[in-house]
Amino acid sequence: MFNPVVRGWLNYSGSSYRSALHAIFRHLDDSLTRWAKQKYKRLRGHHRRARHWLQRVARRQPELFAHWQFFQSTAGQ
């Protein structure tokens, strides 16, 4: 549902103003962290634990969200 929109942002703004995308994608990851805290009982009240859980998911399955692939491609640069 979100990937086409995120891919559009990457294609439109990613070529000219990549640094602006970091703040947007950080906000998206924060929203995913809040979702995980609500969904999984063991993550409730543990923001850091939820953030680490999300990072592990991103490393394991980077194709779930387009911005995770973007960050992996820019991590080596």
PDB file of N, CA, C and O in Angstrom:
ATOM      1  N   MET A   1       0.814  -1.182   0.000  1.00  0.00           N
ATOM      2  CA  MET A   1       0.000   0.000   0.000  1.00  0.00           C
ATOM      3  C   MET A   1       0.875   1.270   0.000  1.00  0.00           C
ATOM      4  O   MET A   1       0.562   2.238  -0.694  1.00  0.00           O
ATOM      5  N   PHE A   2       1.950   1.262   0.766  1.00  0.00           N
ATOM      6  CA  PHE A   2       2.778   2.464   0.866  1.00  0.00           C
ATOM      7  C   PHE A   2       3.931   2.476  -0.134  1.00  0.00           C
ATOM      8  O   PHE A   2       4.434   3.543  -0.488  1.00  0.00           O
ATOM      9  N   ASN A   3       4.345   1.312  -0.586  1.00  0.00           N
ATOM     10  CA  ASN A   3       5.516   1.233  -1.453  1.00  0.00           C
ATOM     11  C   ASN A   3       5.408   2.046  -2.735  1.00  0.00           C
ATOM     12  O   ASN A   3       6.392   2.687  -3.103  1.00  0.00           O
ATOM     13  N   PRO A   4       4.276   2.065  -3.444  1.00  0.00           N
ATOM     14  CA  PRO A   4       4.224   2.900  -4.652  1.00  0.00           C
ATOM     15  C   PRO A   4       4.432   4.390  -4.351  1.00  0.00           C
ATOM     16  O   PRO A   4       5.072   5.099  -5.127  1.00  0.00           O
ATOM     17  N   VAL A   5       3.898   4.850  -3.241  1.00  0.00           N
ATOM     18  CA  VAL A   5       4.061   6.265  -2.871  1.00  0.00           C
ATOM     19  C   VAL A   5       5.521   6.544  -2.516  1.00  0.00           C
ATOM     20  O   VAL A   5       6.092   7.544  -2.950  1.00  0.00           O
ATOM     21  N   VAL A   6       6.115   5.658  -1.728  1.00  0.00           N
ATOM     22  CA  VAL A   6       7.510   5.843  -1.312  1.00  0.00           C
ATOM     23  C   VAL A   6       8.434   5.764  -2.527  1.00  0.00           C
ATOM     24  O   VAL A   6       9.379   6.545  -2.636  1.00  0.00           O
ATOM     25  N   ARG A   7       8.171   4.835  -3.434  1.00  0.00           N
ATOM     26  CA  ARG A   7       8.980   4.744  -4.650  1.00  0.00           C
ATOM     27  C   ARG A   7       8.856   6.020  -5.480  1.00  0.00           C
ATOM     28  O   ARG A   7       9.834   6.467  -6.080  1.00  0.00           O
ATOM     29  N   GLY A   8       7.671   6.601  -5.515  1.00  0.00           N
ATOM     30  CA  GLY A   8       7.483   7.864  -6.228  1.00  0.00           C
ATOM     31  C   GLY A   8       8.307   8.978  -5.612  1.00  0.00           C
ATOM     32  O   GLY A   8       8.915   9.768  -6.334  1.00  0.00           O
ATOM     33  N   TRP A   9       8.337   9.054  -4.283  1.00  0.00           N
ATOM     34  CA  TRP A   9       9.174  10.056  -3.610  1.00  0.00           C
ATOM     35  C   TRP A   9      10.644   9.832  -3.939  1.00  0.00           C
ATOM     36  O   TRP A   9      11.386  10.780  -4.199  1.00  0.00           O
ATOM     37  N   LEU A  10      11.059   8.555  -3.926  1.00  0.00           N
ATOM     38  CA  LEU A  10      12.451   8.245  -4.234  1.00  0.00           C
ATOM     39  C   LEU A  10      12.810   8.652  -5.654  1.00  0.00           C
ATOM     40  O   LEU A  10      13.874   9.225  -5.890  1.00  0.00           O
ATOM     41  N   ASN A  11      11.939   8.362  -6.584  1.00  0.00           N
ATOM     42  CA  ASN A  11      12.223   8.686  -7.986  1.00  0.00           C
ATOM     43  C   ASN A  11      12.186  10.188  -8.240  1.00  0.00           C
ATOM     44  O   ASN A  11      12.999  10.710  -9.002  1.00  0.00           O
ATOM     45  N   TYR A  12      11.248  10.882  -7.606  1.00  0.00           N
ATOM     46  CA  TYR A  12      11.109  12.315  -7.864  1.00  0.00           C
ATOM     47  C   TYR A  12      12.159  13.136  -7.110  1.00  0.00           C
ATOM     48  O   TYR A  12      12.879  13.929  -7.717  1.00  0.00           O
ATOM     49  N   SER A  13      12.248  12.951  -5.800  1.00  0.00           N
ATOM     50  CA  SER A  13      13.145  13.772  -4.986  1.00  0.00           C
ATOM     51  C   SER A  13      14.502  13.121  -4.778  1.00  0.00           C
ATOM     52  O   SER A  13      15.472  13.805  -4.454  1.00  0.00           O
ATOM     53  N   GLY A  14      14.582  11.845  -4.955  1.00  0.00           N
ATOM     54  CA  GLY A  14      15.821  11.131  -4.672  1.00  0.00           C
ATOM     55  C   GLY A  14      16.969  11.512  -5.569  1.00  0.00           C
ATOM     56  O   GLY A  14      18.128  11.450  -5.156  1.00  0.00           O
ATOM     57  N   SER A  15      16.669  11.905  -6.788  1.00  0.00           N
ATOM     58  CA  SER A  15      17.751  12.240  -7.699  1.00  0.00           C
ATOM     59  C   SER A  15      18.330  13.624  -7.422  1.00  0.00           C
ATOM     60  O   SER A  15      19.507  13.862  -7.693  1.00  0.00           O
ATOM     61  N   SER A  16      17.526  14.539  -6.887  1.00  0.00           N
ATOM     62  CA  SER A  16      18.020  15.904  -6.706  1.00  0.00           C
ATOM     63  C   SER A  16      18.250  16.291  -5.247  1.00  0.00           C
ATOM     64  O   SER A  16      19.152  17.075  -4.953  1.00  0.00           O
ATOM     65  N   TYR A  17      17.446  15.751  -4.330  1.00  0.00           N
ATOM     66  CA  TYR A  17      17.511  16.224  -2.948  1.00  0.00           C
ATOM     67  C   TYR A  17      17.389  15.044  -1.994  1.00  0.00           C
ATOM     68  O   TYR A  17      16.425  14.945  -1.234  1.00  0.00           O
ATOM     69  N   ARG A  18      18.381  14.143  -2.038  1.00  0.00           N
ATOM     70  CA  ARG A  18      18.344  12.911  -1.273  1.00  0.00           C
ATOM     71  C   ARG A  18      18.350  13.145   0.231  1.00  0.00           C
ATOM     72  O   ARG A  18      17.738  12.377   0.974  1.00  0.00           O
ATOM     73  N   SER A  19      19.019  14.177   0.687  1.00  0.00           N
ATOM     74  CA  SER A  19      19.121  14.396   2.128  1.00  0.00           C
ATOM     75  C   SER A  19      17.769  14.721   2.760  1.00  0.00           C
ATOM     76  O   SER A  19      17.556  14.433   3.938  1.00  0.00           O
ATOM     77  N   ALA A  20      16.865  15.310   2.004  1.00  0.00           N
ATOM     78  CA  ALA A  20      15.537  15.622   2.537  1.00  0.00           C
ATOM     79  C   ALA A  20      14.740  14.350   2.796  1.00  0.00           C
ATOM     80  O   ALA A  20      13.860  14.330   3.657  1.00  0.00           O
ATOM     81  N   LEU A  21      15.042  13.299   2.061  1.00  0.00           N
ATOM     82  CA  LEU A  21      14.308  12.052   2.211  1.00  0.00           C
ATOM     83  C   LEU A  21      14.617  11.353   3.530  1.00  0.00           C
ATOM     84  O   LEU A  21      13.785  10.600   4.037  1.00  0.00           O
ATOM     85  N   HIS A  22      15.785  11.586   4.087  1.00  0.00           N
ATOM     86  CA  HIS A  22      16.156  10.919   5.339  1.00  0.00           C
ATOM     87  C   HIS A  22      15.183  11.283   6.459  1.00  0.00           C
ATOM     88  O   HIS A  22      14.782  10.408   7.227  1.00  0.00           O
ATOM     89  N   ALA A  23      14.805  12.528   6.565  1.00  0.00           N
ATOM     90  CA  ALA A  23      13.868  12.938   7.611  1.00  0.00           C
ATOM     91  C   ALA A  23      12.488  12.324   7.392  1.00  0.00           C
ATOM     92  O   ALA A  23      11.824  11.917   8.345  1.00  0.00           O
ATOM     93  N   ILE A  24      12.067  12.261   6.150  1.00  0.00           N
ATOM     94  CA  ILE A  24      10.760  11.668   5.831  1.00  0.00           C
ATOM     95  C   ILE A  24      10.753  10.189   6.172  1.00  0.00           C
ATOM     96  O   ILE A  24       9.797   9.689   6.765  1.00  0.00           O
ATOM     97  N   PHE A  25      11.806   9.495   5.803  1.00  0.00           N
ATOM     98  CA  PHE A  25      11.853   8.055   6.050  1.00  0.00           C
ATOM     99  C   PHE A  25      12.085   7.742   7.519  1.00  0.00           C
ATOM    100  O   PHE A  25      11.656   6.693   7.999  1.00  0.00           O
ATOM    101  N   ARG A  26      12.751   8.625   8.235  1.00  0.00           N
ATOM    102  CA  ARG A  26      12.888   8.447   9.678  1.00  0.00           C
ATOM    103  C   ARG A  26      11.515   8.544  10.341  1.00  0.00           C
ATOM    104  O   ARG A  26      11.207   7.790  11.264  1.00  0.00           O
ATOM    105  N   HIS A  27      10.697   9.475   9.863  1.00  0.00           N
ATOM    106  CA  HIS A  27       9.338   9.611  10.377  1.00  0.00           C
ATOM    107  C   HIS A  27       8.519   8.359  10.057  1.00  0.00           C
ATOM    108  O   HIS A  27       7.739   7.897  10.891  1.00  0.00           O
ATOM    109  N   LEU A  28       8.691   7.819   8.870  1.00  0.00           N
ATOM    110  CA  LEU A  28       7.992   6.591   8.498  1.00  0.00           C
ATOM    111  C   LEU A  28       8.421   5.437   9.393  1.00  0.00           C
ATOM    112  O   LEU A  28       7.580   4.647   9.823  1.00  0.00           O
ATOM    113  N   ASP A  29       9.709   5.326   9.680  1.00  0.00           N
ATOM    114  CA  ASP A  29      10.191   4.279  10.590  1.00  0.00           C
ATOM    115  C   ASP A  29       9.661   4.492  12.009  1.00  0.00           C
ATOM    116  O   ASP A  29       9.358   3.523  12.706  1.00  0.00           O
ATOM    117  N   ASP A  30       9.547   5.739  12.439  1.00  0.00           N
ATOM    118  CA  ASP A  30       8.958   6.009  13.757  1.00  0.00           C
ATOM    119  C   ASP A  30       7.506   5.558  13.805  1.00  0.00           C
ATOM    120  O   ASP A  30       7.051   5.013  14.811  1.00  0.00           O
ATOM    121  N   SER A  31       6.783   5.785  12.719  1.00  0.00           N
ATOM    122  CA  SER A  31       5.391   5.326  12.655  1.00  0.00           C
ATOM    123  C   SER A  31       5.315   3.807  12.692  1.00  0.00           C
ATOM    124  O   SER A  31       4.440   3.244  13.349  1.00  0.00           O
ATOM    125  N   LEU A  32       6.225   3.145  11.995  1.00  0.00           N
ATOM    126  CA  LEU A  32       6.266   1.678  12.031  1.00  0.00           C
ATOM    127  C   LEU A  32       6.618   1.175  13.426  1.00  0.00           C
ATOM    128  O   LEU A  32       6.116   0.138  13.861  1.00  0.00           O
ATOM    129  N   THR A  33       7.481   1.906  14.126  1.00  0.00           N
ATOM    130  CA  THR A  33       7.842   1.530  15.493  1.00  0.00           C
ATOM    131  C   THR A  33       6.637   1.646  16.410  1.00  0.00           C
ATOM    132  O   THR A  33       6.388   0.761  17.229  1.00  0.00           O
ATOM    133  N   ARG A  34       5.888   2.733  16.276  1.00  0.00           N
ATOM    134  CA  ARG A  34       4.671   2.883  17.087  1.00  0.00           C
ATOM    135  C   ARG A  34       3.668   1.773  16.782  1.00  0.00           C
ATOM    136  O   ARG A  34       3.017   1.252  17.687  1.00  0.00           O
ATOM    137  N   TRP A  35       3.547   1.417  15.509  1.00  0.00           N
ATOM    138  CA  TRP A  35       2.643   0.335  15.134  1.00  0.00           C
ATOM    139  C   TRP A  35       3.078  -0.978  15.792  1.00  0.00           C
ATOM    140  O   TRP A  35       2.245  -1.716  16.318  1.00  0.00           O
ATOM    141  N   ALA A  36       4.376  -1.265  15.763  1.00  0.00           N
ATOM    142  CA  ALA A  36       4.885  -2.507  16.355  1.00  0.00           C
ATOM    143  C   ALA A  36       4.650  -2.522  17.857  1.00  0.00           C
ATOM    144  O   ALA A  36       4.348  -3.572  18.424  1.00  0.00           O
ATOM    145  N   LYS A  37       4.784  -1.372  18.509  1.00  0.00           N
ATOM    146  CA  LYS A  37       4.542  -1.312  19.952  1.00  0.00           C
ATOM    147  C   LYS A  37       3.085  -1.596  20.280  1.00  0.00           C
ATOM    148  O   LYS A  37       2.789  -2.170  21.328  1.00  0.00           O
ATOM    149  N   GLN A  38       2.181  -1.208  19.407  1.00  0.00           N
ATOM    150  CA  GLN A  38       0.765  -1.480  19.639  1.00  0.00           C
ATOM    151  C   GLN A  38       0.395  -2.912  19.279  1.00  0.00           C
ATOM    152  O   GLN A  38      -0.466  -3.516  19.919  1.00  0.00           O
ATOM    153  N   LYS A  39       1.038  -3.447  18.264  1.00  0.00           N
ATOM    154  CA  LYS A  39       0.678  -4.776  17.769  1.00  0.00           C
ATOM    155  C   LYS A  39       1.217  -5.894  18.655  1.00  0.00           C
ATOM    156  O   LYS A  39       0.513  -6.867  18.926  1.00  0.00           O
ATOM    157  N   TYR A  40       2.461  -5.761  19.107  1.00  0.00           N
ATOM    158  CA  TYR A  40       3.125  -6.829  19.849  1.00  0.00           C
ATOM    159  C   TYR A  40       3.239  -6.467  21.318  1.00  0.00           C
ATOM    160  O   TYR A  40       3.824  -5.449  21.686  1.00  0.00           O
ATOM    161  N   LYS A  41       2.677  -7.310  22.131  1.00  0.00           N
ATOM    162  CA  LYS A  41       2.607  -7.043  23.570  1.00  0.00           C
ATOM    163  C   LYS A  41       3.999  -6.925  24.193  1.00  0.00           C
ATOM    164  O   LYS A  41       4.207  -6.120  25.101  1.00  0.00           O
ATOM    165  N   ARG A  42       4.941  -7.719  23.713  1.00  0.00           N
ATOM    166  CA  ARG A  42       6.278  -7.700  24.313  1.00  0.00           C
ATOM    167  C   ARG A  42       7.055  -6.417  23.997  1.00  0.00           C
ATOM    168  O   ARG A  42       8.082  -6.143  24.619  1.00  0.00           O
ATOM    169  N   LEU A  43       6.568  -5.635  23.035  1.00  0.00           N
ATOM    170  CA  LEU A  43       7.232  -4.380  22.684  1.00  0.00           C
ATOM    171  C   LEU A  43       6.568  -3.158  23.313  1.00  0.00           C
ATOM    172  O   LEU A  43       7.087  -2.047  23.207  1.00  0.00           O
ATOM    173  N   ARG A  44       5.434  -3.353  23.962  1.00  0.00           N
ATOM    174  CA  ARG A  44       4.714  -2.212  24.550  1.00  0.00           C
ATOM    175  C   ARG A  44       5.550  -1.547  25.632  1.00  0.00           C
ATOM    176  O   ARG A  44       6.075  -2.206  26.529  1.00  0.00           O
ATOM    177  N   GLY A  45       5.660  -0.256  25.531  1.00  0.00           N
ATOM    178  CA  GLY A  45       6.410   0.491  26.527  1.00  0.00           C
ATOM    179  C   GLY A  45       7.918   0.425  26.343  1.00  0.00           C
ATOM    180  O   GLY A  45       8.664   0.943  27.174  1.00  0.00           O
ATOM    181  N   HIS A  46       8.376  -0.201  25.270  1.00  0.00           N
ATOM    182  CA  HIS A  46       9.816  -0.367  25.030  1.00  0.00           C
ATOM    183  C   HIS A  46      10.154   0.184  23.653  1.00  0.00           C
ATOM    184  O   HIS A  46      10.227  -0.564  22.679  1.00  0.00           O
ATOM    185  N   HIS A  47      10.359   1.486  23.577  1.00  0.00           N
ATOM    186  CA  HIS A  47      10.625   2.120  22.289  1.00  0.00           C
ATOM    187  C   HIS A  47      11.930   1.598  21.679  1.00  0.00           C
ATOM    188  O   HIS A  47      11.976   1.298  20.486  1.00  0.00           O
ATOM    189  N   ARG A  48      12.963   1.491  22.468  1.00  0.00           N
ATOM    190  CA  ARG A  48      14.254   1.033  21.947  1.00  0.00           C
ATOM    191  C   ARG A  48      14.169  -0.409  21.462  1.00  0.00           C
ATOM    192  O   ARG A  48      14.717  -0.756  20.416  1.00  0.00           O
ATOM    193  N   ARG A  49      13.482  -1.237  22.225  1.00  0.00           N
ATOM    194  CA  ARG A  49      13.327  -2.640  21.829  1.00  0.00           C
ATOM    195  C   ARG A  49      12.535  -2.746  20.525  1.00  0.00           C
ATOM    196  O   ARG A  49      12.859  -3.564  19.664  1.00  0.00           O
ATOM    197  N   ALA A  50      11.501  -1.922  20.382  1.00  0.00           N
ATOM    198  CA  ALA A  50      10.708  -1.928  19.151  1.00  0.00           C
ATOM    199  C   ALA A  50      11.542  -1.431  17.974  1.00  0.00           C
ATOM    200  O   ALA A  50      11.438  -1.969  16.871  1.00  0.00           O
ATOM    201  N   ARG A  51      12.365  -0.414  18.198  1.00  0.00           N
ATOM    202  CA  ARG A  51      13.233   0.112  17.142  1.00  0.00           C
ATOM    203  C   ARG A  51      14.233  -0.956  16.689  1.00  0.00           C
ATOM    204  O   ARG A  51      14.458  -1.126  15.491  1.00  0.00           O
ATOM    205  N   HIS A  52      14.830  -1.672  17.640  1.00  0.00           N
ATOM    206  CA  HIS A  52      15.778  -2.733  17.291  1.00  0.00           C
ATOM    207  C   HIS A  52      15.092  -3.873  16.562  1.00  0.00           C
ATOM    208  O   HIS A  52      15.659  -4.453  15.636  1.00  0.00           O
ATOM    209  N   TRP A  53      13.868  -4.198  16.977  1.00  0.00           N
ATOM    210  CA  TRP A  53      13.109  -5.239  16.299  1.00  0.00           C
ATOM    211  C   TRP A  53      12.870  -4.846  14.837  1.00  0.00           C
ATOM    212  O   TRP A  53      13.017  -5.668  13.933  1.00  0.00           O
ATOM    213  N   LEU A  54      12.501  -3.579  14.619  1.00  0.00           N
ATOM    214  CA  LEU A  54      12.254  -3.087  13.270  1.00  0.00           C
ATOM    215  C   LEU A  54      13.536  -3.114  12.433  1.00  0.00           C
ATOM    216  O   LEU A  54      13.490  -3.434  11.245  1.00  0.00           O
ATOM    217  N   GLN A  55      14.665  -2.783  13.036  1.00  0.00           N
ATOM    218  CA  GLN A  55      15.933  -2.827  12.318  1.00  0.00           C
ATOM    219  C   GLN A  55      16.297  -4.250  11.918  1.00  0.00           C
ATOM    220  O   GLN A  55      16.829  -4.471  10.830  1.00  0.00           O
ATOM    221  N   ARG A  56      16.014  -5.215  12.788  1.00  0.00           N
ATOM    222  CA  ARG A  56      16.279  -6.616  12.443  1.00  0.00           C
ATOM    223  C   ARG A  56      15.399  -7.072  11.282  1.00  0.00           C
ATOM    224  O   ARG A  56      15.854  -7.792  10.393  1.00  0.00           O
ATOM    225  N   VAL A  57      14.141  -6.649  11.298  1.00  0.00           N
ATOM    226  CA  VAL A  57      13.241  -6.986  10.193  1.00  0.00           C
ATOM    227  C   VAL A  57      13.750  -6.350   8.899  1.00  0.00           C
ATOM    228  O   VAL A  57      13.713  -6.980   7.842  1.00  0.00           O
ATOM    229  N   ALA A  58      14.217  -5.123   8.976  1.00  0.00           N
ATOM    230  CA  ALA A  58      14.721  -4.424   7.787  1.00  0.00           C
ATOM    231  C   ALA A  58      15.958  -5.120   7.229  1.00  0.00           C
ATOM    232  O   ALA A  58      16.123  -5.193   6.011  1.00  0.00           O
ATOM    233  N   ARG A  59      16.820  -5.625   8.085  1.00  0.00           N
ATOM    234  CA  ARG A  59      18.001  -6.354   7.612  1.00  0.00           C
ATOM    235  C   ARG A  59      17.621  -7.693   7.001  1.00  0.00           C
ATOM    236  O   ARG A  59      18.204  -8.117   6.004  1.00  0.00           O
ATOM    237  N   ARG A  60      16.638  -8.358   7.608  1.00  0.00           N
ATOM    238  CA  ARG A  60      16.215  -9.670   7.137  1.00  0.00           C
ATOM    239  C   ARG A  60      15.421  -9.596   5.838  1.00  0.00           C
ATOM    240  O   ARG A  60      15.608 -10.424   4.946  1.00  0.00           O
ATOM    241  N   GLN A  61      14.537  -8.607   5.731  1.00  0.00           N
ATOM    242  CA  GLN A  61      13.642  -8.483   4.578  1.00  0.00           C
ATOM    243  C   GLN A  61      13.614  -7.046   4.057  1.00  0.00           C
ATOM    244  O   GLN A  61      12.622  -6.344   4.252  1.00  0.00           O
ATOM    245  N   PRO A  62      14.674  -6.601   3.407  1.00  0.00           N
ATOM    246  CA  PRO A  62      14.721  -5.207   2.954  1.00  0.00           C
ATOM    247  C   PRO A  62      13.722  -4.896   1.843  1.00  0.00           C
ATOM    248  O   PRO A  62      13.491  -3.726   1.536  1.00  0.00           O
ATOM    249  N   GLU A  63      13.133  -5.908   1.243  1.00  0.00           N
ATOM    250  CA  GLU A  63      12.188  -5.659   0.155  1.00  0.00           C
ATOM    251  C   GLU A  63      10.783  -5.308   0.647  1.00  0.00           C
ATOM    252  O   GLU A  63       9.915  -4.991  -0.166  1.00  0.00           O
ATOM    253  N   LEU A  64      10.540  -5.358   1.956  1.00  0.00           N
ATOM    254  CA  LEU A  64       9.212  -5.038   2.477  1.00  0.00           C
ATOM    255  C   LEU A  64       8.829  -3.586   2.218  1.00  0.00           C
ATOM    256  O   LEU A  64       7.691  -3.303   1.843  1.00  0.00           O
ATOM    257  N   PHE A  65       9.757  -2.676   2.412  1.00  0.00           N
ATOM    258  CA  PHE A  65       9.495  -1.255   2.180  1.00  0.00           C
ATOM    259  C   PHE A  65      10.579  -0.699   1.278  1.00  0.00           C
ATOM    260  O   PHE A  65      11.756  -1.024   1.430  1.00  0.00           O
ATOM    261  N   ALA A  66      10.177   0.133   0.346  1.00  0.00           N
ATOM    262  CA  ALA A  66      11.107   0.669  -0.651  1.00  0.00           C
ATOM    263  C   ALA A  66      12.199   1.520  -0.007  1.00  0.00           C
ATOM    264  O   ALA A  66      13.332   1.532  -0.488  1.00  0.00           O
ATOM    265  N   HIS A  67      11.877   2.230   1.072  1.00  0.00           N
ATOM    266  CA  HIS A  67      12.896   3.091   1.677  1.00  0.00           C
ATOM    267  C   HIS A  67      13.968   2.278   2.393  1.00  0.00           C
ATOM    268  O   HIS A  67      15.076   2.776   2.591  1.00  0.00           O
ATOM    269  N   TRP A  68      13.674   1.051   2.784  1.00  0.00           N
ATOM    270  CA  TRP A  68      14.705   0.198   3.373  1.00  0.00           C
ATOM    271  C   TRP A  68      15.739  -0.178   2.321  1.00  0.00           C
ATOM    272  O   TRP A  68      16.928  -0.246   2.630  1.00  0.00           O
ATOM    273  N   GLN A  69      15.318  -0.421   1.102  1.00  0.00           N
ATOM    274  CA  GLN A  69      16.259  -0.704   0.019  1.00  0.00           C
ATOM    275  C   GLN A  69      17.098   0.532  -0.286  1.00  0.00           C
ATOM    276  O   GLN A  69      18.284   0.418  -0.595  1.00  0.00           O
ATOM    277  N   PHE A  70      16.491   1.702  -0.201  1.00  0.00           N
ATOM    278  CA  PHE A  70      17.196   2.959  -0.432  1.00  0.00           C
ATOM    279  C   PHE A  70      18.319   3.128   0.586  1.00  0.00           C
ATOM    280  O   PHE A  70      19.443   3.479   0.228  1.00  0.00           O
ATOM    281  N   PHE A  71      18.005   2.873   1.874  1.00  0.00           N
ATOM    282  CA  PHE A  71      19.017   3.038   2.905  1.00  0.00           C
ATOM    283  C   PHE A  71      20.124   2.007   2.785  1.00  0.00           C
ATOM    284  O   PHE A  71      21.281   2.313   3.076  1.00  0.00           O
ATOM    285  N   GLN A  72      19.801   0.802   2.366  1.00  0.00           N
ATOM    286  CA  GLN A  72      20.842  -0.202   2.161  1.00  0.00           C
ATOM    287  C   GLN A  72      21.756   0.177   1.022  1.00  0.00           C
ATOM    288  O   GLN A  72      22.965  -0.044   1.099  1.00  0.00           O
ATOM    289  N   SER A  73      21.197   0.749  -0.046  1.00  0.00           N
ATOM    290  CA  SER A  73      22.020   1.129  -1.191  1.00  0.00           C
ATOM    291  C   SER A  73      22.903   2.325  -0.867  1.00  0.00           C
ATOM    292  O   SER A  73      23.976   2.464  -1.456  1.00  0.00           O
ATOM    293  N   THR A  74      22.485   3.196   0.053  1.00  0.00           N
ATOM    294  CA  THR A  74      23.301   4.359   0.396  1.00  0.00           C
ATOM    295  C   THR A  74      24.230   4.092   1.577  1.00  0.00           C
ATOM    296  O   THR A  74      25.094   4.917   1.873  1.00  0.00           O
ATOM    297  N   ALA A  75      24.071   2.960   2.254  1.00  0.00           N
ATOM    298  CA  ALA A  75      24.899   2.683   3.433  1.00  0.00           C
ATOM    299  C   ALA A  75      26.353   2.448   3.053  1.00  0.00           C
ATOM    300  O   ALA A  75      27.250   2.792   3.823  1.00  0.00           O
ATOM    301  N   GLY A  76      26.602   1.879   1.903  1.00  0.00           N
ATOM    302  CA  GLY A  76      27.974   1.595   1.499  1.00  0.00           C
ATOM    303  C   GLY A  76      28.679   2.781   0.872  1.00  0.00           C
ATOM    304  O   GLY A  76      29.876   2.706   0.595  1.00  0.00           O
ATOM    305  N   GLN A  77      27.965   3.879   0.640  1.00  0.00           N
ATOM    306  CA  GLN A  77      28.577   5.032  -0.033  1.00  0.00           C
ATOM    307  C   GLN A  77      29.201   5.982   0.942  1.00  0.00           C
ATOM    308  O   GLN A  77      29.758   7.003   0.539  1.00  0.00           O
TER     309      GLN A  77
END
